[in-house]
Amino acid sequence: MQKNRWLSLLVLLIFMACKNPQKAPPEIQTHQINADTTSANFFPVTSFLKGQLHEIKSLPVNPIRIMIHGQKEDSAWMKLNDIENELSPFFSFTIDSANLKPWFEQKSFLDQTLNAYTFTYDPVKTLPDSISVKHFDVYVNPDDNRVSRIYIVLKKTQNSEQQLTWQTGKWARIITLLTGDDGNTTVVSDKKIIWDY
């Protein structure tokens, strides 16, 4: 009799495991991969970007800078050294665990819509004036565990900020935003640098 109960329980468990799960809604599908946000080390964003910059300088072609004005675009070739000048605000502060762990928290999840592990970093307390970083994200391809994209928001002045979107091995986009006294935000500058074309 005891044997029959175990057999019935086993059959029930197998039946439940084989039952088709319902699909998640198509909007945003996420899965938490790291609940402990205090002990995880931050991704060394600045070191990664400097490595990328070194790779760009070793390319046999010059990058193109595209200035975006609403629906219009103007493009021009860049000197390799000009890239470093364009990116200098994002290298003015080292983004890594040593500098930001006391001030920021890391959250991570698998975003199936983007097909990327997303590591997002936000302040946990009021930042000193010496830290210009307001927020940053690191996107990792789950297939090869390589960083596919980085997004950084810097405080430029009291009412302006700069955003960097870095698509690994392809391009970077820098947008400067100004917030007026009325609370409206306008784009002051929008440029894209492409080195893989």
trRosetta pair geometry for C-beta under 8 A, 3 or more apart (Angstrom, degrees):
i j d omega theta_ij theta_ji phi_ij phi_ji
1 4 5.7 -50 -152 30 33 112
1 5 6.9 35 150 -20 63 100
2 5 5.7 -51 -154 30 35 113
2 6 6.7 32 151 -15 66 104
3 6 6.0 -56 -153 37 33 109
3 7 6.3 32 151 -18 65 109
4 7 5.6 -55 -145 39 32 113
4 8 6.2 35 154 -21 66 106
5 8 5.7 -54 -147 36 30 111
5 9 6.3 30 154 -18 64 107
6 9 5.6 -53 -145 37 31 112
6 10 6.3 34 154 -21 64 106
7 10 5.7 -52 -147 35 30 113
7 11 6.4 31 154 -18 64 105
8 11 5.8 -53 -147 37 31 110
8 12 6.3 33 152 -20 64 107
9 12 5.6 -55 -148 36 31 114
9 13 6.4 32 154 -19 65 105
10 13 5.8 -54 -148 36 30 111
10 14 6.4 29 154 -17 64 106
11 14 5.8 -55 -148 37 31 111
11 15 6.2 34 153 -22 64 107
12 15 5.6 -54 -148 36 30 113
12 16 6.4 27 155 -17 64 106
13 16 5.8 -55 -147 38 31 109
13 17 6.3 30 155 -19 65 108
14 17 5.8 -57 -147 37 31 111
14 18 6.3 22 158 -14 65 111
15 18 6.1 -65 -148 40 27 106
15 19 6.8 45 151 -44 62 96
16 19 5.7 -35 -154 3 35 119
24 29 4.8 106 101 -112 143 113
25 29 7.6 177 71 -73 56 88
26 29 7.7 -47 -140 -35 27 107
27 113 7.6 -44 138 -77 37 136
28 111 6.8 -41 -163 -146 94 91
28 112 8.0 139 -174 51 47 79
28 113 5.2 -59 -121 -19 61 139
29 111 7.5 122 76 -161 57 44
29 112 3.9 -24 81 44 110 124
29 113 6.3 141 29 -38 75 79
30 109 4.5 16 -173 158 112 132
30 110 6.3 151 -156 73 55 55
30 111 5.6 -17 -100 -96 87 58
30 112 7.1 -150 -78 4 34 83
31 109 6.2 154 69 -167 37 82
31 110 4.3 -7 52 47 96 109
31 112 7.5 64 -6 -37 100 104
32 35 6.0 49 158 -70 129 82
32 108 7.7 100 -158 91 57 64
32 109 5.4 -44 -99 -107 44 91
33 108 5.3 -65 64 118 97 106
33 109 6.1 154 8 -118 86 31
33 110 5.7 88 -38 -30 120 91
33 117 6.4 -40 29 -136 157 110
34 37 7.1 107 127 -80 99 60
34 40 5.8 40 177 -66 141 151
34 106 7.4 -21 107 120 136 104
34 107 7.6 172 80 -160 97 37
34 108 4.2 39 34 52 116 118
36 39 5.2 -12 147 33 121 103
36 40 6.4 136 101 -31 84 95
37 40 6.4 -55 -143 25 33 113
37 105 4.8 40 149 -176 131 99
37 106 5.1 -178 -153 67 85 63
37 107 5.8 -22 -102 -78 129 60
38 105 7.4 -36 -80 -129 59 93
40 106 5.2 -102 82 74 121 140
40 108 7.6 -118 155 -8 174 128
41 97 4.7 -53 -155 -69 78 146
41 101 7.9 -50 -134 -87 51 128
42 45 7.8 -49 148 -15 104 92
42 95 7.5 -112 140 160 132 75
42 96 5.9 156 86 -171 112 37
42 97 4.3 167 30 -73 93 69
42 100 6.0 14 -12 73 173 112
42 101 6.1 -146 -15 -74 118 84
42 104 7.2 62 -92 84 140 124
42 106 6.0 -168 -97 -66 76 131
42 121 6.7 49 -132 -98 115 140
43 48 7.1 -3 157 -21 100 141
43 96 8.0 -102 107 -120 32 61
43 119 6.0 116 -13 87 124 154
43 138 4.6 20 45 -37 158 171
43 147 7.5 125 -171 -93 144 129
44 47 4.1 3 138 31 119 119
44 48 6.1 140 97 -23 75 89
44 95 7.4 137 -163 99 40 69
44 96 4.4 13 -119 -109 75 107
44 97 7.6 -55 -76 -3 77 81
45 48 5.7 -62 -151 36 29 112
45 49 6.3 23 157 -16 67 108
45 95 3.9 -18 54 93 117 124
45 96 7.0 -152 26 -68 69 61
45 136 6.1 -43 -72 162 165 154
45 138 6.7 -136 -89 -77 98 115
45 150 6.0 135 -142 -152 104 140
45 152 7.0 126 167 -76 150 122
46 49 5.8 -56 -145 38 31 108
46 50 6.3 32 156 -19 65 106
46 90 7.9 -178 -108 145 81 78
46 91 6.4 115 -145 -126 104 65
46 93 7.8 -136 -75 104 139 47
46 94 4.7 -108 32 -142 162 61
46 95 4.8 141 -30 36 94 75
46 96 6.4 -79 29 -36 104 95
47 50 5.8 -55 -147 37 30 111
47 51 6.5 34 153 -20 63 105
47 96 6.9 50 -8 -77 107 125
48 51 5.7 -56 -154 34 31 113
48 52 6.5 32 149 -18 65 105
48 147 6.3 14 -164 42 148 165
48 150 7.1 148 98 -57 133 150
49 52 5.4 -50 -148 36 36 115
49 53 6.3 41 151 -23 66 103
49 87 7.2 -171 164 -180 126 140
49 90 6.9 -88 151 125 169 119
49 91 7.2 -143 100 -82 128 91
49 150 7.0 -105 -70 66 102 160
49 166 6.5 -97 -108 -115 102 170
50 53 5.4 -48 -146 34 34 116
50 54 6.5 40 151 -22 63 101
50 91 7.2 96 -75 -118 95 119
51 54 5.6 -50 -152 31 33 114
51 55 6.7 35 149 -18 63 102
52 55 5.6 -53 -154 34 35 113
52 56 6.5 37 150 -22 67 102
52 166 7.2 106 93 -180 170 131
52 168 6.8 -118 -108 -135 131 70
52 169 7.5 -118 -137 -62 104 49
53 56 5.6 -49 -149 32 34 113
53 57 6.6 34 153 -19 64 104
53 83 6.6 175 -138 118 93 121
53 84 6.4 85 -165 -88 135 83
53 87 6.9 -138 -92 61 128 159
54 57 5.9 -55 -151 35 31 111
54 58 6.8 25 152 -17 63 108
55 58 5.8 -64 -154 36 33 108
55 59 7.2 51 147 -42 64 92
55 169 7.7 -47 116 -106 147 71
56 59 5.7 -36 -163 -1 40 117
56 63 6.8 -1 -170 -49 119 124
56 80 7.0 166 127 -146 91 94
56 83 6.1 -89 116 109 146 173
56 195 5.2 -61 -134 -143 103 175
57 80 5.0 101 -122 177 72 130
57 83 7.8 -146 -68 51 82 134
59 195 6.1 150 22 177 168 116
61 195 7.2 151 89 -162 99 73
62 77 5.0 55 106 -172 132 104
62 78 5.9 -174 170 68 102 58
62 79 6.8 -45 -139 -108 124 26
62 80 6.5 -113 -121 -54 78 74
63 77 7.6 135 85 -158 41 58
63 78 4.8 -18 76 50 88 118
63 80 7.5 110 7 -102 97 56
63 83 6.2 78 30 -75 146 120
63 193 5.2 29 155 -179 138 93
63 194 6.1 162 -163 79 87 40
63 195 4.1 -49 -97 -83 100 84
64 75 5.4 6 177 -171 112 113
64 76 7.2 157 -156 79 70 27
64 77 6.1 -50 -103 -101 64 48
64 78 6.8 166 -116 0 13 93
64 193 7.2 165 82 -152 45 50
64 194 4.9 -12 57 57 95 96
64 195 7.8 178 19 -76 65 43
64 197 6.7 17 11 -18 126 154
65 75 6.8 162 84 -150 47 61
65 76 5.6 -17 59 63 95 79
65 77 7.7 72 15 165 82 7
65 78 4.8 91 -26 -56 106 116
65 82 7.6 -71 -46 121 137 133
65 86 7.7 -169 -111 -81 125 154
65 191 6.0 -9 -172 -173 95 116
65 192 7.4 152 -158 80 48 45
65 193 5.4 -18 -102 -100 70 77
66 73 5.2 -9 -173 -169 106 113
66 74 7.2 154 -157 77 54 40
66 75 4.7 -22 -100 -95 74 90
66 191 6.6 155 80 -158 51 61
66 192 4.5 -12 58 59 105 96
66 193 7.7 -169 19 -75 72 30
66 194 6.9 34 -9 -5 111 109
67 73 6.9 152 76 -157 49 57
67 74 4.6 -10 55 59 103 94
67 75 7.5 -170 18 -78 68 39
67 189 8.0 -62 -144 -160 92 80
67 190 7.3 109 -167 82 53 64
67 191 5.3 -26 -102 -102 59 88
68 72 7.6 151 -159 86 47 49
68 73 5.4 -18 -103 -102 64 83
68 190 4.1 -59 66 106 105 113
68 191 6.8 -174 11 -88 82 32
68 192 6.6 55 -28 -7 115 102
69 72 4.7 -18 69 69 94 99
69 73 7.4 176 25 -82 71 32
69 74 7.3 30 1 -3 112 99
69 190 7.6 170 -71 51 37 106
78 82 4.6 -128 -172 70 101 131
78 83 6.3 99 134 -56 141 79
78 193 6.7 -13 -3 -135 158 106
79 82 4.7 104 60 -12 79 105
80 83 6.2 -39 -171 9 44 112
81 84 5.9 -47 -167 29 51 112
81 85 7.0 51 141 -17 71 103
82 85 5.4 -53 -154 36 45 115
82 86 6.3 47 150 -23 72 102
83 86 5.7 -55 -152 35 33 112
83 87 6.3 14 157 -4 67 113
83 193 6.3 126 -119 -178 93 157
84 87 6.0 -68 -144 48 29 101
84 88 6.5 60 152 -63 64 84
84 91 7.9 -21 -162 7 77 153
85 88 5.7 -20 -152 -21 32 118
86 172 8.0 136 116 96 126 130
86 174 6.5 -163 169 -1 101 154
86 191 7.3 -108 -150 98 129 140
86 193 6.5 129 99 -49 163 144
87 90 5.2 -61 -174 45 75 110
87 91 6.1 64 130 -18 91 107
87 164 7.5 72 -130 -121 83 143
87 172 7.2 -7 -86 139 112 164
87 174 7.7 -149 -92 -70 59 136
88 91 5.7 -67 -144 44 38 105
88 92 6.6 60 155 -51 69 91
89 92 5.7 -33 -154 -6 36 120
89 132 7.6 -106 -180 123 89 153
89 154 5.9 169 147 90 112 167
89 156 7.2 -17 -154 -106 146 92
89 162 5.8 53 109 56 151 160
90 152 5.9 108 -134 84 113 151
90 154 6.6 -134 -93 -39 68 140
90 162 7.7 -119 -62 110 90 127
90 164 5.2 15 -85 -26 147 159
92 132 6.6 24 86 28 119 143
93 99 7.0 171 172 155 89 153
93 130 7.9 137 -109 152 123 69
93 131 6.4 116 -157 -135 156 54
93 132 5.5 175 -8 35 142 94
93 133 5.9 -134 91 -27 138 101
94 98 7.6 -4 109 68 124 104
94 99 5.2 139 84 -14 89 152
95 99 7.0 -104 -115 69 23 126
95 100 6.3 13 -147 -21 61 142
95 133 6.0 119 -96 -87 107 156
95 136 6.2 42 -158 1 149 169
95 152 7.2 -117 -55 -115 163 128
96 99 5.7 79 56 22 73 97
96 100 6.8 149 70 17 29 100
97 100 6.9 -90 -129 56 18 78
97 101 4.7 29 -168 -48 68 120
98 101 7.1 14 -72 5 8 110
99 131 7.8 156 159 -108 102 106
100 103 5.4 -82 -158 54 58 102
100 104 4.6 0 162 16 103 121
100 121 7.1 37 142 177 140 140
100 131 7.4 121 -105 -139 84 132
100 133 6.8 -39 -103 72 131 145
101 104 6.9 -70 -109 54 21 80
103 123 5.8 -39 159 -131 86 83
103 124 6.7 175 172 36 33 83
103 125 6.6 -103 -141 52 63 88
103 127 5.8 68 -168 -108 132 85
103 131 6.3 -133 145 -100 173 176
104 121 4.7 28 169 -179 135 100
104 122 6.4 154 -149 80 86 22
104 123 5.6 -61 -96 -95 68 42
104 124 6.4 146 -134 -8 17 88
104 133 7.9 -39 -61 110 138 121
105 121 7.1 173 80 -144 37 60
105 122 6.3 -20 53 63 84 73
105 123 8.0 64 10 165 77 10
105 124 4.9 87 -27 -61 104 114
106 119 6.0 -15 -163 -171 104 96
106 120 7.4 142 -155 74 53 42
106 121 5.5 -22 -97 -94 66 83
107 119 7.5 159 81 -155 41 48
107 120 5.1 -21 64 62 92 93
107 121 7.9 177 22 -78 69 36
107 122 7.7 0 7 14 110 102
108 117 6.4 11 -173 175 106 96
108 118 6.6 173 -146 88 58 51
108 119 4.7 -14 -98 -102 98 69
108 120 7.3 170 -83 17 45 68
109 117 7.5 -179 95 -153 27 61
109 118 5.8 -12 62 56 73 94
110 116 7.7 -178 -151 98 57 31
110 117 5.5 -37 -98 -99 68 66
110 118 7.6 149 -112 13 17 77
110 142 6.6 40 -134 -74 111 140
111 114 4.5 26 108 33 118 103
111 115 7.6 -60 97 -6 73 15
111 116 5.6 -5 58 63 99 75
111 117 7.7 148 17 -115 74 16
111 118 5.0 38 -9 -14 118 123
112 115 6.5 27 -159 -82 41 53
114 118 7.1 70 62 -57 141 115
114 139 6.8 -81 139 -145 138 131
115 141 7.3 17 130 -138 91 69
115 142 6.7 -116 176 24 70 106
115 143 7.9 10 165 -21 112 103
116 139 4.2 2 169 -170 147 98
116 140 6.1 136 -167 60 83 38
116 141 6.2 -47 -110 -89 79 41
116 142 6.8 -172 -123 -21 27 86
116 148 6.1 -110 -112 43 125 132
116 149 7.4 -26 -134 32 163 105
117 139 7.2 148 73 -159 50 48
117 140 4.3 -19 58 61 103 102
117 141 8.0 -41 17 39 84 6
117 142 5.7 116 -30 -74 93 88
118 137 6.2 -21 -166 -166 93 110
118 138 7.5 150 -157 78 46 48
118 139 5.6 -14 -102 -104 70 73
118 140 7.9 -164 -70 22 27 74
119 137 6.8 149 80 -160 54 56
119 138 4.4 -8 58 57 108 97
119 139 7.8 -158 24 -71 72 30
119 140 7.1 45 -9 -9 105 109
120 135 7.7 -11 -172 -172 86 96
120 136 7.9 177 -151 96 48 42
120 137 4.9 -13 -105 -106 72 88
121 135 6.7 159 86 -158 69 52
121 136 5.0 -1 53 61 115 79
121 137 7.2 -167 18 -77 76 41
121 138 8.0 44 -13 -4 108 93
122 135 5.7 0 -102 -115 70 91
123 126 7.5 66 155 -101 139 13
123 127 5.4 -93 -116 -48 145 104
123 134 7.3 -62 -20 -159 115 49
123 135 7.8 -86 -12 -76 80 67
127 131 4.5 -103 -177 74 117 121
127 133 7.8 -151 -143 71 158 66
127 134 7.7 -132 12 -105 156 56
128 131 5.7 90 61 9 73 96
132 154 4.8 22 139 -161 103 95
132 155 5.2 -139 -160 55 67 78
132 156 7.5 57 -163 -83 120 33
133 136 6.3 -34 -167 -29 117 113
133 152 6.8 -67 -132 -163 95 102
133 153 7.5 98 -163 79 57 58
133 154 6.1 -45 -98 -104 45 70
133 155 7.9 -56 14 9 4 83
134 153 4.5 -60 65 106 106 103
134 154 6.5 158 3 -120 92 15
134 155 5.3 106 -51 -40 112 89
134 161 6.7 -37 7 -133 147 132
135 152 7.6 164 91 -155 56 41
135 153 4.4 22 52 39 91 118
136 150 7.1 -5 -173 -176 103 88
136 151 6.4 169 -153 91 56 58
136 152 4.5 -3 -108 -107 101 70
136 153 7.0 -155 -70 21 58 67
137 149 7.9 4 108 111 100 93
137 150 7.1 168 87 -156 60 45
137 151 4.4 10 49 52 102 104
138 147 6.1 -57 -171 -131 99 110
138 149 7.8 165 -157 90 39 55
138 150 5.6 -7 -109 -109 67 80
139 147 7.0 103 76 -160 54 64
139 148 5.1 -61 107 62 101 93
139 149 4.2 13 45 55 124 91
139 150 7.3 -147 21 -69 79 38
139 151 7.8 54 -17 -6 105 98
140 145 6.1 0 173 -154 116 46
140 146 6.8 168 -153 85 74 23
140 147 5.6 -47 -99 -96 72 50
140 148 6.7 141 -129 4 18 86
141 144 5.3 14 97 44 120 82
141 145 6.9 -87 77 -30 72 11
141 146 5.3 2 37 56 111 75
141 147 7.8 175 2 -115 81 3
141 148 4.7 97 -45 -46 94 120
142 145 7.3 25 -143 -73 27 57
146 168 7.1 -160 145 109 104 164
147 150 6.6 16 172 -52 124 96
147 168 5.6 137 105 -65 81 145
148 167 7.4 -18 160 -151 67 64
148 168 5.6 -121 -150 22 27 120
149 165 6.9 -13 -169 -172 108 83
149 166 6.5 154 -158 82 56 59
149 167 5.5 -18 -105 -106 90 55
149 168 6.5 -117 -70 -11 39 87
150 164 7.4 -3 109 112 92 100
150 165 7.6 164 85 -155 51 39
150 166 4.3 -2 55 53 95 112
150 168 7.6 88 -7 -58 90 87
151 163 7.2 -8 -169 -173 86 95
151 164 7.0 171 -149 88 41 59
151 165 5.3 -3 -105 -106 83 71
151 166 7.5 -160 -70 21 39 72
152 163 7.1 166 85 -153 52 49
152 164 4.6 4 52 51 98 102
152 166 7.8 28 2 -7 100 108
153 161 5.8 8 -175 170 90 131
153 162 7.5 162 -154 84 47 45
153 163 5.3 -14 -102 -102 72 80
154 161 6.1 162 83 -162 49 77
154 162 4.7 -7 57 58 105 92
154 163 7.7 -169 21 -76 71 34
154 164 7.6 39 -7 -6 107 101
155 160 8.0 113 -168 87 54 51
155 161 5.6 -47 -108 -104 41 89
156 160 4.4 -47 66 103 116 97
156 161 5.6 174 2 -110 90 24
156 162 5.3 89 -57 -18 116 94
156 176 6.9 24 -29 -142 161 98
157 160 4.7 40 41 37 92 99
159 178 6.3 45 126 -163 93 69
159 179 4.8 -126 -172 64 85 84
159 180 7.4 83 171 -88 136 16
160 176 6.6 12 180 -180 114 90
160 177 6.4 172 -152 89 67 52
160 178 4.7 -22 -100 -102 99 67
160 179 7.0 -168 -80 14 45 73
160 188 7.1 -1 -139 -5 125 145
161 176 7.5 179 93 -150 38 54
161 177 5.4 -7 59 57 82 99
162 174 6.3 -9 -172 -169 106 93
162 175 7.1 158 -156 82 56 46
162 176 5.1 -23 -101 -100 80 72
162 177 7.6 175 -87 18 30 73
163 174 7.2 160 80 -152 52 45
163 175 4.7 -8 55 58 102 96
163 176 8.0 -170 19 -76 70 29
163 177 7.1 37 -8 -8 107 111
164 172 6.5 -15 -165 -171 94 103
164 173 7.3 154 -153 80 45 51
164 174 5.5 -10 -100 -101 74 75
165 172 7.0 164 85 -157 53 53
165 173 4.6 0 53 53 100 100
166 172 4.9 -7 -109 -110 70 92
167 170 4.4 -41 110 62 110 113
167 171 5.0 21 48 55 115 74
167 172 7.1 -157 25 -76 69 43
169 196 5.9 45 145 -44 70 149
170 194 7.1 -30 160 -142 66 75
170 195 7.3 168 180 57 20 72
170 196 4.4 -76 -122 44 56 127
171 192 6.0 9 177 -180 124 97
171 193 6.2 165 -158 86 72 51
171 194 4.4 -22 -102 -102 108 66
171 195 6.9 168 -89 18 53 67
171 196 6.9 -109 -42 37 74 89
172 192 7.2 170 88 -154 43 54
172 193 4.9 -2 56 54 90 102
173 190 7.5 -2 -175 -170 99 76
173 191 7.1 177 -150 94 58 44
173 192 4.6 -18 -101 -103 86 80
173 193 7.6 -171 -78 20 39 65
174 189 7.3 -9 114 115 92 105
174 190 7.7 178 90 -144 53 35
174 191 5.4 -5 57 61 91 90
174 192 8.0 179 20 -82 62 36
174 193 7.8 29 -2 -6 101 103
175 187 6.2 -59 -165 -137 102 103
175 189 7.1 173 -151 92 39 62
175 190 5.0 8 -112 -109 83 78
176 187 7.3 105 75 -165 56 60
176 188 4.4 -57 103 65 105 106
176 189 4.1 33 32 45 114 96
176 190 7.7 -133 28 -61 67 50
177 185 5.2 4 -178 -174 116 111
177 186 7.1 155 -154 77 67 34
177 187 6.1 -42 -100 -102 70 51
177 188 6.7 173 -107 5 14 91
178 185 7.0 157 79 -152 38 61
178 186 5.4 -20 62 61 91 86
178 188 5.0 78 -17 -47 110 117
179 183 6.7 -16 -175 -150 102 31
179 184 7.2 166 -150 85 61 32
179 185 4.9 -30 -94 -94 75 79
180 183 7.0 -41 75 23 73 20
180 184 5.2 0 38 59 112 82
180 185 7.7 -163 7 -82 75 30
180 186 7.0 45 -29 -1 105 107
187 190 5.4 4 174 -43 130 112
194 197 5.3 68 140 -54 121 113
